[in-house]
Amino acid sequence: MSHFGDLNGTGIQVAQNFGVIKLHQAGIPGAGKTILVSIIIDHLQRISGDRDVGIAYLYCNFRRVNDQTVEQLIANLVKQIFSNKFPPPPAVMDAYTRHKKYKSQPSLSDLEEMFHTVAARYKDGVFVIVDALDECQMSDNIRSEFIEALLRLQSRDRNVNILATSRPVPDIVEAFDGYSRLEIVAQRDDIERYMRNKMPNLRAVSKYRDLQDEIIDCIASVADGMFLLARLFIESLEHKVSAKRIRETLNKLRKCAQEKESKLALLRLAYDDVMERINGQPADYKELANHVLSWIICAKRPLKTIEVQYAWAVKDSEDGIDEAAIPEAENMVSYGGAALC
């Protein structure tokens, strides 16, 4: 058995036993699925220097439904594994020439054939990673057809490895029935280690070791496998001016955790605190943060940093764009706090 590499601390052996990996990772929102996928992609890219390996990945986004037809998604994967193989295989060039001549788009079967043709050129295999399958649109059966297409990519070529993540949505779980499945949950030890590293930022508790332990125990308990909650709560404590205020906040967390829909109550508390901190800033900071948040939330697609910067510059300029009105990216993130991270 050959190993392409291990990710220390995750318990996942990446790319183990070439050509037989077909793994579905499911986890609740905020468990760290996307972060884990990013780590795996970075890991594969770093150690692939001396290997002939193809890597293709997608991050599905519910706001980009117009970019998520099955053909567009598979074409994206083809483009990624194609980019490192020159000259192009003759079959791929023939297909390109034909579609260019007739101004047509390749069919799904055409794209799958291109994928197989290029994948066969990678001696050490191809890794296809898809994050947030649950955010792929369900209308017109796009999600189910995309999953079927993904599984066909691997069923034909033994050197193609598939890793997909999603929330535990029934139709996705059913589609991957019979394949390897790993539940993604933030382990309590990991959450506690993360918070202990954050303790130096809590100046109000620097003299109280018992309170530090209480903070770690309380937040780890209420987070219940959600790294997102742990992060929001530990960051909210950084702005408390006394140990007494911190204990009051911990009591609120415990109270919310006892409610019927405790996760919703805790998330509401966390984001209410974030917005309170945003709105408690000086007027200019508050205005910038609120506008940036509204643009990001209401946008039909993910916005680039430069787009948000220029949107503010247009808003803040009387005639045209005043370069002096463009805010620094670091300031936008700083004023927006945890809501923008």
Secondary structure, 3 states (H helix, E strand, C coil): CCEEEEECCCCEEEEECCCCCEEEEEECCCCCHHHHHHHHHHHHHHHCCCCCCEEEEEECCCCCHHHCCHHHHHHHHHHHHHCCCCCCCHHHHHHHHHHHHHCCCCCHHHHHHHHHHHHCCCCCCEEEEEECHHHCCCHHHHHHHHHHHHHHHHHHCCCEEEEEEECCCHHHHHHCCCCEEEEECCCHHHHHHHHHHHHHHCHHHCCCHHHHHHHHHHHHHHHCCCHHHHHHHHHHHCCCCCHHHHHHHHHHHHHHHCCCCHHHHHHHHHHHHHHHHHHCCCHHHHHHHHHHHHHHHHCCCCCCHHHHHHHHHHHCCCCCCCHHHCCCHHHHHHHHHHHHC
